[in-house]
Amino acid sequence: MFEQQPQTLREKVQKLANQSLEQSDPSAWFDILYAEAQGDAGQVPWAKLSPHPVLESWLNDRAITPEGRSALVTGCGLGDDAETLAARGFEVTAFDISPTAIAWCRQRFPDSPVNYCVGDFFNLDPAWRGQFDLVEDCRNIQALPLNVRSQVIEAIAALVAPGGTLLIITRDRDNDSEPEGPPWPLSDAELAEFSQWGLAEIQRHEFFDGDNTIKQLRVEYRRSH
Ligand SMILES: C[S@@+](CC[C@H](N)C(=O)[O-])C[C@H]1O[C@@H](n2cnc3c(N)ncnc32)[C@H](O)[C@@H]1O
């Protein structure tokens, strides 16, 4: 999530995140960061203003027929992944806890068919349960601390329709000791929690980011009928 960010931005993120954690509100700092960026994506460490390459490669490698199929992009940030799914023909909903990020998406993509909305992993619309053929979560679970991880995993899993697909893009860590974050990479044990909620792992793709040293994963899960 924070690959190659300048030191000052890293310090700012750390300070804002620590303040949120002290208030036991781990998501509180995101809207502050987006608002203080004042439209400059260079002040948002994860914003690349392009879809994630491993989402694109996943889409390119499959004979997907998206027409009429629904997709949900969780923690959508500035909207690039949502836009690429919409361009492929999915009917896309995308949410983020930050009203500033959602307003920024609407401003960037004024003619977008994507339904952008404010939403919170910890308080999702119950009507969304089991509704989406494809759910994509890119670098969001790692942005939240370990003490809320199981809750977020359960909330994301619940969104996938019967027969639907979940794509998780995340940093990976090799052991179960507590990492220093943010970000807090996911362990195998945490990734395996999706199976508790009816999602079977179908494929795991490992890749590296940053200066080629940050291990990341794209994991594809499927909910059986
Ligand atoms: C590291 S960023 C990743 C953004 C985007 N997925 C990407 O890959 O560019 C984490 C995102 O999660 C959002 N977020 C944090 N807590 C959230 C929550 N409780 N519910 C929904 N979104 C949340 C943040 O506002 C932020 O946009």
The ligand as an ORCA input file, in Angstrom:
! r2SCAN-3c Opt
* xyz 0 1
  C      -4.879      1.483      1.122
  S      -6.314      2.224      0.541
  C      -6.640      1.251     -0.924
  C      -7.607      1.931     -1.851
  C      -7.899      1.138     -3.132
  N      -8.540     -0.120     -2.851
  C      -6.634      0.933     -3.927
  O      -6.136     -0.189     -4.010
  O      -6.133      1.952     -4.455
  C      -7.544      1.672      1.696
  C      -8.929      2.212      1.398
  O      -9.865      1.626      2.312
  C     -10.780      2.622      2.709
  N     -11.328      2.222      4.023
  C     -10.705      2.222      5.211
  N     -11.519      1.783      6.181
  C     -12.690      1.479      5.574
  C     -13.932      0.994      6.051
  N     -14.138      0.731      7.343
  N     -14.923      0.791      5.156
  C     -14.731      1.069      3.830
  N     -13.585      1.549      3.331
  C     -12.561      1.747      4.191
  C      -9.950      3.891      2.766
  O     -10.689      5.063      2.746
  C      -9.048      3.714      1.550
  O      -9.625      4.263      0.388
*
